[in-house]
Amino acid sequence: MLKFGITDPTYFLDMKKNNISVIEVGITSQDSLQIVETEKLRKYDLLANELGLIYRCCVEIIPYVMTWDGIVTKYHKSHLKRLEI
């Protein structure tokens, strides 16, 4: 796996699977946990579409969001599985 970004978000290019992962990590309050996760998906949707067209590969957006005290969304397990953690 080749990492080609350091800033927020992080991009990973997997040449074997022909896949780019856009990983956006966020810490927020419990009140806005679901809202922040949805915003992160929408924020990078256009970028993911353009990366897919440019590099001719599958692009996945992984919004990894949790609260200050460790509360996560219901998609936490699926995000961990997609990150292969």
N, CA, C and O of each residue as an XYZ file, in Angstrom:
340
protein
N       0.844     -1.168      0.000
C       0.000      0.000      0.000
C       0.893      1.235      0.000
O       1.874      1.297      0.740
N       0.557      2.201     -0.817
C       1.339      3.423     -0.966
C       0.545      4.593     -0.421
O      -0.595      4.820     -0.825
N       1.143      5.334      0.494
C       0.492      6.504      1.077
C       0.978      7.723      0.326
O       2.186      7.948      0.246
N       0.055      8.537     -0.242
C       0.516      9.698     -0.982
C      -0.095     11.002     -0.495
O      -0.271     11.934     -1.280
N      -0.417     11.079      0.780
C      -0.898     12.326      1.358
C      -0.638     12.361      2.849
O      -0.709     11.327      3.513
N      -0.340     13.528      3.382
C      -0.070     13.640      4.804
C      -1.126     14.500      5.489
O      -1.412     14.309      6.671
N      -1.695     15.428      4.764
C      -2.656     16.345      5.358
C      -4.023     15.698      5.484
O      -4.224     14.555      5.075
N      -4.941     16.428      6.044
C      -6.289     15.951      6.262
C      -7.105     16.111      4.992
O      -7.196     17.253      4.540
N      -7.677     15.167      4.391
C      -7.726     13.747      4.682
C      -6.468     13.018      4.207
O      -5.604     13.596      3.548
N      -6.393     11.757      4.553
C      -5.277     10.920      4.136
C      -5.742     10.035      2.987
O      -6.848      9.496      3.012
N      -4.885      9.893      1.983
C      -5.200      9.080      0.812
C      -4.273      7.877      0.785
O      -3.069      8.014      0.996
N      -4.825      6.703      0.527
C      -4.034      5.494      0.355
C      -4.347      4.899     -1.010
O      -5.512      4.731     -1.371
N      -3.314      4.585     -1.755
C      -3.468      3.943     -3.053
C      -3.003      2.505     -2.928
O      -1.838      2.251     -2.619
N      -3.891      1.576     -3.161
C      -3.569      0.158     -3.135
C      -3.504     -0.312     -4.580
O      -4.535     -0.522     -5.219
N      -2.293     -0.476     -5.090
C      -2.112     -0.823     -6.499
C      -2.536     -2.258     -6.801
O      -2.939     -2.557     -7.925
N      -2.451     -3.148     -5.816
C      -2.856     -4.531     -6.044
C      -4.371     -4.647     -6.227
O      -4.850     -5.390     -7.084
N      -5.109     -3.904     -5.414
C      -6.569     -3.947     -5.486
C      -7.142     -2.880     -6.409
O      -8.350     -2.847     -6.647
N      -6.275     -2.000     -6.935
C      -6.695     -0.881     -7.782
C      -7.756     -0.048     -7.052
O      -8.868      0.152     -7.541
N      -7.365      0.428     -5.862
C      -8.295      1.080     -4.961
C      -7.631      2.277     -4.288
O      -6.467      2.200     -3.893
N      -8.361      3.378     -4.155
C      -7.906      4.537     -3.387
C      -8.844      4.688     -2.200
O     -10.064      4.689     -2.362
N      -8.275      4.817     -1.005
C      -9.062      5.058      0.198
C      -8.835      6.483      0.657
O      -7.696      6.893      0.879
N      -9.909      7.240      0.799
C      -9.859      8.596      1.336
C     -10.335      8.485      2.777
O     -11.511      8.227      3.033
N      -9.410      8.683      3.719
C      -9.722      8.497      5.130
C      -9.767      9.853      5.818
O      -8.779     10.587      5.834
N     -10.911     10.174      6.378
C     -11.118     11.443      7.078
C     -11.416     11.126      8.537
O     -12.422     10.486      8.844
N     -10.553     11.569      9.427
C     -10.713     11.318     10.857
C     -11.244     12.576     11.519
O     -10.778     13.679     11.234
N     -12.217     12.411     12.398
C     -12.787     13.566     13.081
C     -13.159     13.258     14.516
O     -13.623     12.162     14.830
N     -12.950     14.240     15.387
C     -13.365     14.166     16.781
C     -14.404     15.266     16.987
O     -14.171     16.418     16.620
N     -15.535     14.918     17.565
C     -16.622     15.881     17.713
C     -17.378     15.634     19.010
O     -17.026     14.741     19.781
N     -18.405     16.417     19.245
C     -19.251     16.218     20.422
C     -20.304     15.153     20.112
O     -20.547     14.815     18.954
N     -20.913     14.643     21.160
C     -21.907     13.586     20.993
C     -23.146     14.092     20.256
O     -23.804     13.328     19.550
N     -23.461     15.360     20.417
C     -24.648     15.935     19.782
C     -24.556     15.959     18.258
O     -25.570     15.827     17.571
N     -23.354     16.125     17.734
C     -23.205     16.268     16.281
C     -22.451     15.110     15.634
O     -21.922     15.260     14.533
N     -22.395     13.978     16.289
C     -21.626     12.831     15.788
C     -22.118     12.366     14.417
O     -21.323     12.255     13.484
N     -23.407     12.094     14.285
C     -23.955     11.599     13.016
C     -23.892     12.666     11.932
O     -23.649     12.353     10.766
N     -24.107     13.919     12.305
C     -24.066     15.022     11.338
C     -22.673     15.167     10.748
O     -22.524     15.344      9.539
N     -21.647     15.092     11.597
C     -20.264     15.241     11.135
C     -19.888     14.101     10.199
O     -19.220     14.324      9.189
N     -20.309     12.887     10.525
C     -19.993     11.745      9.658
C     -20.621     11.919      8.273
O     -19.975     11.653      7.260
N     -21.860     12.358      8.232
C     -22.544     12.588      6.959
C     -21.891     13.717      6.169
O     -21.742     13.616      4.952
N     -21.499     14.794      6.858
C     -20.835     15.917      6.189
C     -19.507     15.496      5.570
O     -19.160     15.945      4.477
N     -18.769     14.643      6.257
C     -17.480     14.191      5.734
C     -17.670     13.340      4.475
O     -16.863     13.415      3.548
N     -18.729     12.539      4.440
C     -19.022     11.763      3.232
C     -19.360     12.681      2.066
O     -18.853     12.493      0.961
N     -20.200     13.659      2.301
C     -20.595     14.591      1.239
C     -19.430     15.466      0.790
O     -19.293     15.777     -0.394
N     -18.596     15.855      1.745
C     -17.485     16.764      1.461
C     -16.516     16.179      0.433
O     -16.000     16.903     -0.418
N     -16.271     14.876      0.513
C     -15.279     14.255     -0.358
C     -15.883     13.428     -1.486
O     -15.153     12.731     -2.191
N     -17.189     13.488     -1.670
C     -17.835     12.714     -2.724
C     -17.370     13.140     -4.116
O     -17.040     12.290     -4.942
N     -17.342     14.430     -4.382
C     -16.898     14.931     -5.688
C     -15.424     14.591     -5.930
O     -15.050     14.183     -7.030
N     -14.599     14.759     -4.907
C     -13.180     14.413     -5.019
C     -13.009     12.931     -5.339
O     -12.192     12.567     -6.185
N     -13.770     12.084     -4.670
C     -13.679     10.644     -4.909
C     -14.069     10.296     -6.340
O     -13.431      9.454     -6.972
N     -15.109     10.936     -6.852
C     -15.521     10.691     -8.237
C     -14.430     11.105     -9.219
O     -14.154     10.387    -10.180
N     -13.809     12.258     -8.985
C     -12.748     12.728     -9.877
C     -11.507     11.846     -9.795
O     -10.894     11.551    -10.821
N     -11.126     11.419     -8.588
C      -9.976     10.523     -8.450
C     -10.229      9.205     -9.176
O      -9.325      8.655     -9.804
N     -11.452      8.703     -9.090
C     -11.804      7.466     -9.781
C     -11.687      7.592    -11.287
O     -11.241      6.662    -11.960
N     -12.087      8.741    -11.820
C     -11.983      8.960    -13.264
C     -10.535      9.161    -13.701
O     -10.127      8.650    -14.744
N      -9.763      9.893    -12.920
C      -8.373     10.178    -13.279
C      -7.517      8.918    -13.221
O      -6.777      8.623    -14.160
N      -7.616      8.174    -12.120
C      -6.751      7.008    -11.919
C      -7.399      5.697    -12.344
O      -6.769      4.642    -12.267
N      -8.649      5.753    -12.792
C      -9.390      4.571    -13.248
C      -9.357      3.447    -12.216
O      -8.921      2.328    -12.486
N      -9.829      3.789    -11.041
C      -9.860      2.813     -9.964
C     -11.079      3.073     -9.080
O     -11.789      4.065     -9.243
N     -11.293      2.177     -8.166
C     -12.378      2.304     -7.203
C     -11.914      3.212     -6.060
O     -10.798      3.060     -5.562
N     -12.755      4.140     -5.649
C     -12.417      5.060     -4.566
C     -13.440      4.901     -3.458
O     -14.645      4.928     -3.709
N     -12.961      4.733     -2.229
C     -13.862      4.647     -1.092
C     -13.535      5.742     -0.090
O     -12.371      6.045      0.168
N     -14.585      6.327      0.466
C     -14.445      7.364      1.479
C     -14.753      6.722      2.827
O     -15.807      6.113      3.008
N     -13.825      6.863      3.765
C     -14.016      6.296      5.093
C     -14.002      7.430      6.113
O     -12.930      7.905      6.490
N     -15.186      7.876      6.569
C     -15.237      8.929      7.579
C     -15.179      8.319      8.978
O     -16.191      7.835      9.485
N     -14.035      8.337      9.587
C     -13.847      7.737     10.908
C     -14.057      8.826     11.953
O     -13.158      9.628     12.207
N     -15.242      8.855     12.560
C     -15.624      9.924     13.482
C     -15.955      9.327     14.845
O     -16.616      8.293     14.940
N     -15.488      9.988     15.892
C     -15.827      9.594     17.259
C     -15.920     10.834     18.141
O     -15.506     11.925     17.746
N     -16.467     10.652     19.336
C     -16.586     11.771     20.264
C     -15.342     11.856     21.136
O     -14.466     10.992     21.092
N     -15.290     12.913     21.922
C     -14.147     13.126     22.812
C     -14.010     12.004     23.831
O     -12.898     11.670     24.241
N     -15.129     11.423     24.242
C     -15.076     10.357     25.247
C     -15.170      8.952     24.645
O     -15.450      7.995     25.366
N     -14.943      8.815     23.350
C     -14.815      7.507     22.710
C     -16.087      6.900     22.157
O     -16.071      5.739     21.748
N     -17.178      7.627     22.128
C     -18.425      7.109     21.555
C     -18.312      7.150     20.033
O     -17.864      8.144     19.461
N     -18.720      6.063     19.384
C     -18.605      5.955     17.930
C     -19.986      5.736     17.317
O     -20.956      5.490     18.035
N     -20.072      5.826     15.997
C     -21.338      5.604     15.298
C     -21.567      4.109     15.084
O     -20.703      3.284     15.381
N     -22.736      3.783     14.568
C     -23.055      2.376     14.318
C     -22.234      1.791     13.168
O     -22.198      0.574     12.988
N     -21.574      2.651     12.390
C     -20.750      2.192     11.272
C     -19.298      1.958     11.673
O     -18.463      1.655     10.821
N     -18.994      2.094     12.941
C     -17.620      1.972     13.436
C     -16.982      0.635     13.040
O     -15.855      0.610     12.544
N     -17.687     -0.459     13.252
C     -17.131     -1.783     12.937
C     -16.875     -1.951     11.444
O     -15.868     -2.540     11.050
N     -17.772     -1.441     10.616
C     -17.565     -1.573      9.170
C     -16.388     -0.716      8.705
O     -15.660     -1.109      7.793
N     -16.193      0.461      9.328
C     -15.034      1.293      8.978
C     -13.732      0.596      9.370
O     -12.761      0.625      8.613
N     -13.706     -0.028     10.545
C     -12.512     -0.761     10.968
C     -12.214     -1.915     10.019
O     -11.058     -2.175      9.688
N     -13.258     -2.598      9.586
C     -13.082     -3.717      8.656
C     -12.535     -3.224      7.320
O     -11.654     -3.858      6.739
N     -13.057     -2.088      6.826
C     -12.582     -1.529      5.558
C     -11.143     -1.043      5.667
O     -10.393     -1.084      4.691
N     -10.754     -0.579      6.864
C      -9.375     -0.142      7.081
C      -8.442     -1.317      7.363
O      -7.224     -1.151      7.429
N      -9.021     -2.503      7.528
C      -8.280     -3.726      7.833
C      -7.509     -3.593      9.136
O      -6.339     -3.964      9.226
N      -8.193     -3.055     10.147
C      -7.595     -2.899     11.485
C      -8.147     -3.980     12.382
O      -7.788     -4.050     13.557
